[in-house]
Amino acid sequence: MKKSYIALAVLAMAALASCQENEFSNEVNPLEKGEVLIRLANGRQTKSADATAVVKGATIELGSDEDGNSFVLEETITNLDNLSFAPETKGTPGYTENFADLYKGFNAAVYQGGSVYEADGAFEEYNKEQLIYKRKYPNDIWDGQGNPDLYFFLRTPASYIDANITGSIGYSTDDGSISFSYTSPTTADEQQDMLFTSRPLNTASDFNNLFIKDDKGLPVLFHHALTGVKFAIGNATEDKVAITKVEFTGLKTSGSCVITPIQEDNK
């Protein structure tokens, strides 16, 4: 009697997002008053290139078929920040190296001195090669000197997130945390990965990061908010086992979340 194994892997869900191209030159000119550059941390060397951390989860006996072949569901859990590779499909999670292709840009809520400076604005101009994003704010946001006490809260894809959260998103300038309630679309085709992060801009080091010639932009590290599920046949192809349908019952479709981003390499 053969025992067929079906692998259940827990990953984050993602989907391709479409935006208009809005790239600027590889040569980033000195910033004008009010301009802010944000860079995806560490260029293309992101955590998706690190060693994969996989934890074995539950093993579930699924029973046998009429020929006496038994089936087992084995769960493995993988941290998306440590995924070494992913297939280039609709379910590909977002990483630094594919961020521009998946999302193009992101939206930002900006606080100054603990109060809302801009409730929402899009970083749509970008340099794909250098992974730098630019937005022009009113001149009074900063003049390139001093201490503006700014805090940026970033999210993408903003249109999807805004359409599926319940109420408003909460931002804390005390610890950079982001809180929200989320209701999942009913079908997998409608579901997308959600990425969040936050970053202060209030020190001399932060200002230097905006201008350093070979490392322009304030570095940020986005965090995945959701968990997803994928299935794969664990046996050799000659076993001729195929998954034709997967149904879940009893899953929660909504909940509340608090994300407290960390900076990469303390930058």
Secondary structure, 3 states (H helix, E strand, C coil): CCEEEEEEEEECCCCCCCCCCCECCCCCCCCCCCEEEEEECCCCCCHHHCCCCEEEEEEEEEEECCCCCEEEEEEEEECHHHCCCCCCCCCCCCCHHHHHHHHCCEEEEEEECCEEEEEEEEECEEECCCCEEEEECCHHHCCCCCCCCEEEEEEECHHHHHHHEEEEEEECCCCCCEEEEEECCCCHHHCCCCEEEEEEECCHHHHHHHHCCCCCCEEECCEECCCEEEEEECCCHHHCCCCCCCCCCCCCCEEEEEECCCCHHHC
